[in-house]
Amino acid sequence: MTDDPNLLGSNLLGEFLRARRELVTPEQAGIPVLGTRRVPGLRREEVAMLAGISADYYLRLEQGRDRNPSVQVLESIARVLQLDDDTSAYLIGLAADRPKRRRRPARETVPTGIAKLLAGLQIPAFVEGRYLDVLAANPLAAAVSPRLVPGMNRLRDVFLDPAEQALFPDWNAATAGLIAGFRQSVGTDIDNPRFIELVGELSLASPRFRELWARHDVGPRRGAIVRFEHPQVGELVLNREKLLISDSIMLVLYHPDAGSEYADKLALLASAALPPATLRRFAGAAQPIMGVGSPALEHDVGTGVPEP
């Protein structure tokens, strides 16, 4: 647990503005550099000038003394800070009136139909919650990583478990994308005990988590190509799809390109992970099921929400 307000977000809007302006250099903003600068990135008065607002007003925003700026002001600041569309939308959401805290279910649940779908899928698949908890998974997901089982948490595993870290040769990029997606998933729901516990634990235990969390990067939980260094089959390159089920619960699918060496490697993993009856079905249908354009996957993958 940690009481550091910069980690837990007592002034989310101000913390976000400060973190993002420190990432923009004067050169990027078109400001001539004269002499030695003592602060990273842009000064407050430079952001205010470029956004067309007073320096005093911008200072009040960063200090949390004014938490209700107009959308027009925020869009001007987003332009100065060179935010992309997703991050600009997140900034505007930080300044919106926060609804009264509502009680969330103590436990996220997987719909019955999704649980049945997981059992029948012949590719690695699992369900991930708002806080990146693994809520459900099929045996082939656990064959890719033994941590992909219900009760585990993707943040804890990727940041704190050496065996999970070793799976990702591009670990720095993987962790950056994971944190950006987590921050968007949580949004302004920062007084939830689950969030406080998780961020506090990771902030104390992982310097990499602290570094990324302080940047306030935001990004959608979307599909991507993921490269694993698997202890049994070596390099394994899979397409990852993240499909929104409900609220912030995602169905995550891994599938290889049809006919690739990675399809063969996944079949090898399946031979050890799946029971004989399922394995015969997997082997007989491997090509049409595992292809990106196959009838079995085309509908689900093509209608999902893109974003380890």
C-alpha positions in Angstrom: 0.0 0.0 0.0 1.1 3.6 -0.6 -0.1 7.0 0.5 1.7 8.9 -2.3 -0.9 11.1 -3.9 1.0 11.1 -7.2 0.6 7.4 -7.4 -3.0 7.0 -6.2 -4.3 10.1 -8.0 -5.9 12.5 -5.4 -5.7 15.3 -8.1 -5.9 13.3 -11.3 -6.4 16.3 -13.7 -3.4 18.2 -12.2 -1.2 15.1 -12.1 -2.0 14.3 -15.7 -1.3 17.8 -16.9 2.0 18.0 -15.1 3.2 14.6 -16.3 2.3 15.2 -19.9 3.8 18.7 -20.2 7.1 17.3 -18.8 7.2 14.9 -21.8 7.0 17.7 -24.4 10.3 19.4 -25.3 10.4 23.1 -26.2 11.7 22.1 -29.6 8.6 19.9 -30.2 6.4 22.9 -29.2 8.3 25.3 -31.4 9.8 27.3 -28.6 13.4 28.6 -28.9 15.7 27.4 -26.1 17.8 30.1 -24.6 20.2 29.3 -21.8 19.9 26.4 -19.4 16.5 25.0 -18.5 16.0 23.6 -15.0 12.7 21.7 -15.6 12.0 18.8 -18.0 9.6 19.6 -20.8 7.5 22.7 -21.0 7.1 25.3 -18.3 3.5 26.0 -17.0 3.5 29.5 -18.5 4.6 28.1 -21.9 1.7 25.7 -21.9 -0.7 28.5 -20.9 0.7 30.8 -23.6 0.5 28.2 -26.4 -3.0 27.2 -25.3 -4.3 30.8 -25.2 -5.1 30.9 -21.5 -3.7 32.8 -18.5 -0.7 31.4 -16.6 -2.6 31.8 -13.3 -5.6 29.8 -14.6 -3.3 27.0 -15.9 -1.6 27.0 -12.5 -5.0 26.5 -10.8 -5.7 23.6 -13.0 -2.5 21.8 -12.1 -2.9 22.5 -8.4 -6.4 21.2 -8.4 -8.0 24.5 -7.4 -10.1 24.6 -10.6 -11.4 21.2 -11.7 -14.0 22.2 -14.2 -12.4 23.8 -17.3 -14.3 23.9 -20.5 -13.9 21.4 -23.2 -12.5 24.1 -25.5 -9.8 24.9 -22.9 -8.9 21.2 -22.6 -8.8 20.8 -26.3 -6.4 23.7 -26.6 -4.2 22.2 -23.9 -4.3 18.8 -25.5 -3.1 20.3 -28.7 -0.1 21.9 -26.9 0.7 18.7 -25.2 0.5 16.8 -28.5 -2.0 14.3 -27.2 -3.5 11.7 -29.5 -7.3 11.2 -29.8 -7.5 8.6 -27.1 -5.5 10.5 -24.6 -7.3 13.8 -25.4 -10.6 12.0 -24.7 -9.2 10.7 -21.4 -8.1 14.3 -20.4 -11.6 15.6 -21.1 -13.1 12.8 -19.1 -10.9 13.7 -16.1 -12.5 17.1 -15.9 -16.1 15.9 -16.3 -18.3 16.0 -13.3 -17.7 12.7 -11.5 -20.9 10.8 -10.6 -21.5 9.8 -7.0 -19.6 6.7 -6.2 -21.7 3.6 -7.0 -21.2 0.2 -5.5 -19.6 -2.2 -7.9 -20.1 -5.9 -7.7 -17.6 -7.4 -5.2 -16.7 -9.9 -7.9 -16.6 -9.7 -11.7 -18.4 -12.6 -13.3 -18.0 -14.3 -16.6 -21.3 -14.8 -18.6 -22.3 -18.4 -18.9 -22.3 -18.2 -22.7 -18.7 -16.9 -22.7 -17.6 -19.7 -20.4 -19.0 -22.2 -22.8 -17.3 -20.5 -25.7 -14.0 -20.6 -23.9 -14.3 -24.4 -23.3 -15.0 -25.0 -27.0 -12.3 -22.7 -28.5 -9.3 -24.4 -30.0 -7.0 -21.4 -29.7 -5.6 -19.9 -26.4 -8.3 -17.7 -24.9 -9.1 -16.1 -21.5 -11.3 -13.5 -20.0 -9.8 -10.3 -18.4 -11.5 -8.0 -16.0 -11.3 -4.2 -15.4 -8.2 -4.6 -13.2 -6.7 -7.1 -15.6 -7.6 -10.1 -13.4 -7.8 -13.4 -15.2 -11.5 -14.4 -14.7 -11.5 -17.5 -16.9 -9.2 -19.3 -19.3 -9.0 -22.4 -21.4 -6.2 -25.1 -21.2 -4.4 -23.8 -24.3 -4.1 -20.3 -22.7 -2.3 -22.0 -19.7 0.0 -23.8 -22.2 1.1 -20.4 -23.5 1.6 -19.1 -20.0 1.0 -21.1 -16.7 -0.1 -17.7 -15.2 -3.1 -17.5 -17.6 -5.4 -19.2 -15.1 -8.3 -17.8 -13.0 -7.2 -15.9 -10.0 -4.1 -14.5 -11.5 -3.6 -10.8 -12.4 -1.8 -9.7 -15.6 -0.3 -6.7 -14.0 1.2 -8.6 -11.1 2.5 -11.3 -13.3 4.0 -9.2 -16.0 5.7 -6.8 -13.6 6.6 -9.0 -10.7 7.0 -12.6 -11.9 10.4 -13.3 -13.6 9.1 -16.4 -15.4 6.3 -14.3 -17.0 8.7 -11.5 -17.8 11.0 -14.0 -19.7 8.1 -14.8 -22.0 8.2 -11.3 -23.5 11.4 -10.4 -25.3 9.9 -7.0 -25.9 9.1 -6.6 -22.2 9.5 -2.8 -22.1 7.1 -2.3 -25.0 4.7 -4.9 -23.5 4.6 -3.2 -20.1 4.1 0.2 -21.6 1.0 -1.0 -23.5 -0.3 -2.9 -20.5 -0.2 0.2 -18.3 -1.8 2.5 -20.9 -4.7 0.1 -21.3 -5.1 -0.4 -17.6 -5.3 3.4 -17.0 -8.0 3.8 -19.6 -9.9 0.7 -18.2 -9.9 2.2 -14.7 -10.6 5.8 -15.8 -11.6 7.9 -12.8 -12.7 5.0 -10.6 -9.6 5.5 -8.4 -11.2 5.2 -4.9 -12.1 1.5 -5.5 -10.3 -0.6 -2.9 -9.2 -3.0 -5.6 -7.5 -0.3 -7.5 -5.8 1.2 -4.4 -4.5 -2.2 -3.3 -3.2 -3.1 -6.8 -1.5 0.2 -7.6 -0.1 0.5 -4.1 1.5 -3.0 -4.2 3.0 -2.6 -7.7 4.3 0.9 -6.9 6.2 -0.4 -4.0 7.5 -3.6 -5.7 8.3 -2.5 -9.3 10.4 0.5 -10.4 9.2 -0.1 -14.0 5.6 0.2 -12.9 6.3 3.5 -11.0 8.0 4.9 -14.0 5.2 4.1 -16.4 2.4 5.0 -14.0 3.9 8.5 -13.5 3.8 9.2 -17.3 0.0 9.0 -17.4 0.0 7.3 -20.8 -3.5 6.2 -21.9 -4.4 3.8 -24.7 -7.2 1.4 -25.6 -7.0 -2.3 -24.8 -6.6 -3.4 -28.4 -5.4 -6.2 -30.6 -1.8 -6.5 -31.5 0.9 -8.9 -32.7 2.6 -10.5 -29.6 5.9 -12.2 -29.6 6.7 -14.8 -26.9 9.9 -16.6 -26.1 8.3 -19.8 -25.0 10.4 -22.2 -22.8 9.1 -25.3 -24.8 8.8 -24.2 -28.4 11.0 -21.1 -28.6 9.8 -18.0 -30.5 6.0 -17.9 -30.8 4.3 -15.0 -32.7 0.6 -14.8 -32.3 -2.1 -12.3 -33.2 -4.0 -11.1 -30.1 -7.6 -9.9 -30.2 -9.3 -8.1 -27.3 -13.1 -8.2 -27.6 -15.3 -6.3 -25.3 -17.9 -8.5 -23.5 -19.5 -6.1 -21.1 -18.4 -2.9 -19.2 -14.6 -3.4 -19.0 -14.5 -7.2 -19.3 -12.6 -8.5 -22.3 -12.3 -11.8 -24.1 -8.7 -12.2 -25.2 -7.8 -14.5 -28.1 -4.4 -15.6 -29.4 -4.2 -17.1 -32.9 -1.4 -17.7 -35.3 -1.3 -17.0 -39.1 -2.7 -20.0 -40.9 0.0 -22.3 -42.3 2.8 -20.6 -40.4 5.5 -22.2 -38.3 3.8 -20.7 -35.2 0.6 -22.6 -36.1 2.7 -25.8 -35.9 4.2 -24.7 -32.6 0.8 -24.0 -31.2 -0.4 -27.4 -32.3 2.6 -28.9 -30.5 1.6 -27.1 -27.3 -2.0 -28.2 -27.7 -0.8 -31.9 -27.9 0.4 -31.6 -24.3 -2.4 -29.3 -23.0 -5.6 -30.7 -24.5 -7.4 -34.0 -23.6 -7.3 -36.6 -26.4 -10.9 -36.0 -27.7 -10.3 -32.3 -28.0 -6.9 -32.8 -29.5 -8.3 -34.9 -32.3 -10.9 -32.2 -33.0 -8.1 -29.6 -32.9 -5.8 -31.5 -35.3 -8.6 -32.2 -37.8 -9.7 -28.6 -37.9 -6.5 -26.7 -37.3 -6.3 -25.0 -40.7 -9.8 -23.5 -40.9 -10.1 -22.7 -37.2 -6.7 -21.0 -36.8 -6.8 -19.0 -39.9 -7.6 -15.3 -39.5 -10.2 -15.4 -42.2 -11.8 -18.6 -41.1 -15.6 -19.0 -40.6 -15.1 -19.9 -37.0 -13.2 -16.7 -36.1 -14.1 -14.2 -38.7 -17.3 -12.9 -37.0 -15.9 -12.7 -33.5 -12.6 -11.1 -34.4 -14.0 -8.8 -36.9 -16.4 -7.1 -34.5 -14.2 -6.8 -31.5 -12.7 -3.8 -29.8 -8.9 -3.5 -30.6 -5.7 -3.1 -27.8 0.1 -8.6 -22.9 
